[in-house]
Amino acid sequence: MQSWAWADFKQIEGYQTFRYGIFQQETLVGGGIFYFYPRPHSANLLIAPGIPCFTPGYEVIGMELLLEQVKQLLPTLSAIALRVEPLFLQKPPFLEKFVRAPVDLLPSETLLIDLCPDEAEILANMKPKGRYNIRLSQRYGVETEFTTELQNIPRFYDLFWETVERQQFFGEPYGFFINLCQTLFAANMAEIGLATWNDQLLAAILVIYWGDRATYLYGGRSSLYPHVMANYGLHWAAMQRAKSKGCQVYDFYGYTQNPRHNYAKFSQFKRQFGGKPVTTIGAHDYFFYDQLTDLLINTLRKLAQP
């Protein structure tokens, strides 16, 4: 979400984006992309998922420079705070003035599969059920493919929406995926993965490639023919493909170890692939008190009006 292409996508979705680089002479040593979606008559936030991003040694000065840029933006945006969502496992000293946000915009817990070992070792690190179901999908002859052809977006979305209705969770509209796929496909940052059996589409996923990481961002599966384990075969094929592209990690994205969480059911499926659960520090806010004071004064004035 700190890539140029992702920022282009968010602009299509109606966000304002602000892109900054920090340079030591002519060398890029840090930066960030900030997103803003105005909400009338509300205390707005400037958000920055995935930052800060700095070369080691430039964290303190880099954060100071970014905050100075943000401070100059806020008056024109009617925003009172910057919300960052770093990928850190522990809060670093240069974020000491940031406070834990009341909610996370992105999942702070995920499951990471190490793709550095050879395929035999990756399989050996999985749960027995995961290995068994992958081999079962292979014995049934489940076929997989990865594509950036736009005509496959409706095929993906049909399964995604079927899963949304079956599992009763929030799902983005079709137009969201049109914008997302068109933008990221053009940047060679994403692919749709499809799994079929006897010419029947049974599973579909959207995988994002960025740096050394492949992220399973969205997916869906048919309720038909669950015995062929198409979903297992598709994720294993996605890991193999990500490894062939030079990725070192397969990120399952949303995940929980809490059996009462809304993510519990599909987290149990993800757990069969082994991996390491990781919890980041979550969203943190930096408040600009001048803007906050102005907002409170204006609110009180409106309340005092007859």
C-alpha positions as CSV (number, residue, x, y, z in Angstrom):
1,M,0.0,0.0,0.0
2,Q,3.1,2.2,-0.2
3,S,3.6,1.5,-3.9
4,W,3.0,4.0,-6.6
5,A,0.5,1.7,-8.3
6,W,-1.6,1.3,-5.2
7,A,-1.7,5.1,-4.8
8,D,-3.0,5.3,-8.4
9,F,-5.7,2.8,-7.5
10,K,-6.8,4.8,-4.4
11,Q,-7.0,7.9,-6.5
12,I,-9.4,6.2,-8.8
13,E,-11.4,5.2,-5.7
14,G,-11.7,8.9,-4.8
15,Y,-8.9,9.4,-2.3
16,Q,-6.4,12.2,-2.4
17,T,-2.8,11.0,-2.3
18,F,0.3,12.7,-1.2
19,R,3.6,11.1,-2.1
20,Y,6.9,12.1,-0.5
21,G,10.5,10.9,-0.8
22,I,13.4,11.7,1.6
23,F,16.8,12.0,0.0
24,Q,20.3,12.1,1.2
25,Q,21.8,14.0,-1.7
26,E,20.5,12.0,-4.6
27,T,19.9,8.7,-2.7
28,L,16.4,7.9,-1.6
29,V,16.5,7.0,2.1
30,G,12.8,7.0,3.0
31,G,9.4,8.4,2.3
32,G,5.7,7.7,2.5
33,I,2.4,7.9,0.7
34,F,-0.5,9.4,2.6
35,Y,-4.1,8.9,1.8
36,F,-7.0,11.2,2.5
37,Y,-10.8,10.7,2.0
38,P,-12.8,13.8,3.1
39,R,-15.8,13.3,5.3
40,P,-18.0,16.4,5.7
41,H,-18.6,17.7,9.2
42,S,-16.2,15.1,10.7
43,A,-12.7,15.1,12.3
44,N,-10.7,13.8,9.4
45,L,-7.6,11.7,9.4
46,L,-4.7,11.5,7.0
47,I,-3.8,7.8,6.8
48,A,-0.6,6.0,5.9
49,P,-0.8,2.2,5.9
50,G,2.6,0.5,5.8
51,I,4.7,3.4,6.9
52,P,7.2,4.5,8.1
53,C,9.7,3.3,5.5
54,F,13.2,4.4,6.1
55,T,16.8,3.2,5.5
56,P,18.3,2.3,8.8
57,G,19.8,5.3,10.5
58,Y,17.4,7.8,9.0
59,E,14.3,6.9,11.1
60,V,14.3,9.9,13.5
61,I,15.1,12.6,11.0
62,G,12.9,11.0,8.4
63,M,9.9,10.9,10.7
64,E,10.5,14.5,11.6
65,L,10.5,15.6,8.0
66,L,7.4,13.6,7.1
67,L,5.5,15.1,10.1
68,E,6.5,18.6,9.0
69,Q,5.1,17.9,5.5
70,V,1.9,16.5,7.0
71,K,1.5,19.5,9.3
72,Q,1.6,21.8,6.2
73,L,-1.2,19.7,4.6
74,L,-3.6,19.5,7.5
75,P,-5.2,23.0,7.4
76,T,-6.3,22.6,3.9
77,L,-7.7,19.1,4.6
78,S,-9.5,19.8,7.9
79,A,-7.6,16.9,9.4
80,I,-6.5,16.6,13.0
81,A,-4.2,13.6,13.0
82,L,-2.0,11.3,11.0
83,R,-2.7,7.5,11.4
84,V,0.1,5.2,10.5
85,E,0.0,1.4,10.4
86,P,3.6,0.1,10.5
87,L,4.6,-3.5,10.0
88,F,6.8,-3.4,13.2
89,L,6.5,-6.1,15.8
90,Q,7.6,-3.7,18.5
91,K,7.0,0.1,18.8
92,P,10.3,1.9,18.0
93,P,11.4,5.0,19.9
94,F,10.9,7.3,16.9
95,L,7.1,6.6,17.2
96,E,7.0,7.4,20.9
97,K,4.7,10.5,20.3
98,F,2.2,8.3,18.5
99,V,-0.7,6.7,20.5
100,R,-2.5,3.5,19.8
101,A,-5.5,4.1,17.6
102,P,-8.9,2.9,18.7
103,V,-9.3,0.7,15.6
104,D,-7.1,-0.8,12.9
105,L,-7.8,-0.1,9.3
106,L,-5.8,-3.2,8.3
107,P,-5.4,-6.6,10.0
108,S,-2.7,-6.4,12.6
109,E,-2.3,-10.2,12.8
110,T,-1.3,-12.4,9.9
111,L,0.2,-15.8,9.0
112,L,3.5,-15.9,7.1
113,I,4.8,-18.9,5.1
114,D,8.5,-19.0,4.6
115,L,9.2,-19.6,0.9
116,C,13.0,-19.7,1.2
117,P,13.3,-23.5,1.8
118,D,12.9,-25.9,-1.1
119,E,9.4,-27.1,-1.9
120,A,9.8,-30.4,-0.1
121,E,10.7,-28.6,3.2
122,I,7.9,-26.1,2.8
123,L,5.5,-29.1,2.5
124,A,7.1,-30.8,5.5
125,N,6.5,-27.6,7.6
126,M,2.8,-27.8,6.9
127,K,0.2,-29.6,9.1
128,P,-0.4,-33.2,8.1
129,K,-3.9,-32.2,7.0
130,G,-2.6,-29.5,4.7
131,R,-0.1,-31.8,3.0
132,Y,-2.7,-34.5,2.6
133,N,-5.3,-32.2,1.1
134,I,-2.8,-30.7,-1.4
135,R,-1.9,-34.2,-2.6
136,L,-5.6,-35.1,-2.7
137,S,-6.3,-32.1,-5.0
138,Q,-3.4,-33.3,-7.2
139,R,-4.8,-36.9,-7.3
140,Y,-8.2,-35.6,-8.4
141,G,-6.6,-33.6,-11.1
142,V,-7.4,-30.1,-10.0
143,E,-5.9,-27.6,-12.5
144,T,-4.6,-24.2,-11.6
145,E,-3.7,-21.1,-13.6
146,F,-2.6,-17.5,-12.9
147,T,-3.8,-14.7,-15.2
148,T,-3.9,-11.0,-15.7
149,E,-6.6,-11.2,-18.4
150,L,-9.4,-8.8,-17.5
151,Q,-12.1,-11.1,-18.6
152,N,-11.3,-13.3,-15.6
153,I,-12.3,-10.6,-13.1
154,P,-16.0,-11.5,-13.3
155,R,-15.1,-15.2,-12.8
156,F,-13.2,-14.3,-9.7
157,Y,-15.9,-12.0,-8.4
158,D,-18.7,-14.5,-8.8
159,L,-16.9,-16.9,-6.5
160,F,-15.8,-14.1,-4.1
161,W,-19.4,-12.9,-3.8
162,E,-20.8,-16.4,-3.4
163,T,-18.4,-16.8,-0.4
164,V,-19.4,-13.4,1.0
165,E,-23.0,-14.4,1.0
166,R,-22.3,-17.9,2.4
167,Q,-20.0,-16.6,5.2
168,Q,-21.9,-13.4,5.8
169,F,-19.0,-11.0,5.9
170,F,-18.4,-7.6,4.2
171,G,-17.5,-7.7,0.6
172,E,-16.3,-4.9,-1.8
173,P,-18.4,-4.1,-4.8
174,Y,-17.5,-5.3,-8.3
175,G,-16.3,-1.9,-9.4
176,F,-13.7,-1.9,-6.6
177,F,-12.1,-5.0,-8.2
178,I,-12.2,-3.6,-11.7
179,N,-10.2,-0.6,-10.5
180,L,-7.9,-2.7,-8.4
181,C,-7.1,-5.3,-11.0
182,Q,-6.7,-2.9,-13.9
183,T,-4.3,-0.8,-12.0
184,L,-2.2,-3.6,-10.4
185,F,-2.2,-5.8,-13.5
186,A,-0.7,-3.0,-15.6
187,A,2.0,-2.6,-13.0
188,N,2.8,-6.3,-12.9
189,M,1.9,-6.4,-9.2
190,A,-1.0,-8.8,-9.1
191,E,-2.6,-11.9,-10.6
192,I,-5.8,-13.8,-10.3
193,G,-5.4,-17.5,-9.5
194,L,-8.1,-20.0,-10.6
195,A,-8.6,-23.6,-9.7
196,T,-10.9,-25.8,-11.9
197,W,-12.0,-29.5,-11.9
198,N,-13.8,-31.1,-14.8
199,D,-14.1,-27.6,-16.3
200,Q,-15.9,-26.3,-13.2
201,L,-14.4,-23.2,-11.5
202,L,-14.1,-24.1,-7.8
203,A,-11.7,-21.5,-6.2
204,A,-10.3,-18.1,-7.1
205,I,-7.8,-15.8,-5.3
206,L,-6.2,-12.5,-5.9
207,V,-2.4,-12.4,-5.1
208,I,-0.4,-9.1,-4.8
209,Y,3.3,-9.1,-5.3
210,W,5.4,-6.4,-3.7
211,G,9.1,-6.6,-2.8
212,D,9.9,-10.1,-1.5
213,R,6.3,-10.7,-0.4
214,A,3.3,-12.3,-2.1
215,T,0.0,-11.5,-0.3
216,Y,-3.2,-13.4,-0.6
217,L,-5.6,-10.4,-0.5
218,Y,-9.0,-11.8,-1.5
219,G,-10.5,-15.1,-2.5
220,G,-13.6,-17.2,-2.9
221,R,-14.6,-20.8,-3.3
222,S,-17.5,-22.7,-4.6
223,S,-19.6,-24.9,-2.3
224,L,-19.5,-27.6,-5.1
225,Y,-17.2,-30.6,-4.9
226,P,-15.5,-29.8,-1.6
227,H,-13.9,-33.3,-1.6
228,V,-11.5,-32.4,-4.4
229,M,-9.8,-29.8,-2.2
230,A,-9.4,-27.2,-4.9
231,N,-8.7,-24.4,-2.4
232,Y,-5.7,-26.3,-1.0
233,G,-4.3,-27.0,-4.4
234,L,-4.7,-23.4,-5.5
235,H,-2.8,-21.9,-2.5
236,W,0.0,-24.4,-2.9
237,A,0.3,-23.4,-6.6
238,A,0.3,-19.8,-5.5
239,M,3.2,-20.4,-3.1
240,Q,5.1,-22.2,-5.9
241,R,4.5,-19.4,-8.3
242,A,5.5,-16.7,-5.7
243,K,8.7,-18.6,-5.0
244,S,9.5,-18.8,-8.7
245,K,9.0,-15.0,-8.9
246,G,11.6,-14.5,-6.1
247,C,9.3,-13.9,-3.2
248,Q,10.5,-15.1,0.2
249,V,7.2,-14.9,2.0
250,Y,3.6,-15.9,1.3
251,D,1.3,-13.6,3.4
252,F,-2.1,-15.0,4.3
253,Y,-3.1,-11.5,5.5
254,G,-6.1,-11.6,7.8
255,Y,-5.6,-14.2,10.5
256,T,-6.4,-14.9,14.2
257,Q,-5.6,-17.4,16.9
258,N,-8.8,-16.4,18.8
259,P,-11.4,-19.1,18.3
260,R,-14.2,-16.5,19.0
261,H,-13.0,-14.0,16.4
262,N,-14.9,-13.5,13.1
263,Y,-11.7,-14.7,11.3
264,A,-11.6,-18.0,13.2
265,K,-13.1,-20.3,10.6
266,F,-10.9,-19.3,7.6
267,S,-7.9,-18.9,10.0
268,Q,-8.2,-22.6,10.8
269,F,-8.0,-23.4,7.0
270,K,-4.9,-21.1,6.7
271,R,-3.3,-22.8,9.7
272,Q,-3.0,-26.1,7.8
273,F,-0.3,-24.6,5.7
274,G,2.0,-24.2,8.7
275,G,3.7,-20.8,8.8
276,K,4.4,-18.3,11.6
277,P,1.7,-16.1,13.2
278,V,2.8,-12.5,13.4
279,T,1.2,-9.6,15.2
280,T,2.3,-6.1,14.3
281,I,1.9,-3.0,16.6
282,G,-1.3,-1.9,14.8
283,A,-2.5,1.6,13.9
284,H,-1.1,4.6,15.8
285,D,-2.2,8.2,15.7
286,Y,-0.2,11.4,15.9
287,F,-2.4,14.4,16.9
288,F,-1.8,17.9,15.7
289,Y,-3.2,19.8,18.6
290,D,-3.5,23.2,16.9
291,Q,-5.9,21.6,14.4
292,L,-7.7,19.7,17.2
293,T,-8.1,22.9,19.2
294,D,-9.5,24.8,16.1
295,L,-12.0,22.0,15.5
296,L,-13.2,22.0,19.1
297,I,-13.6,25.8,19.1
298,N,-15.6,25.8,15.9
299,T,-17.8,23.0,17.2
300,L,-18.5,24.9,20.4
301,R,-19.3,28.0,18.4
302,K,-21.9,26.1,16.4
303,L,-23.4,24.6,19.5
304,A,-23.7,28.1,21.0
305,Q,-25.6,29.5,18.1
306,P,-29.3,30.0,18.7
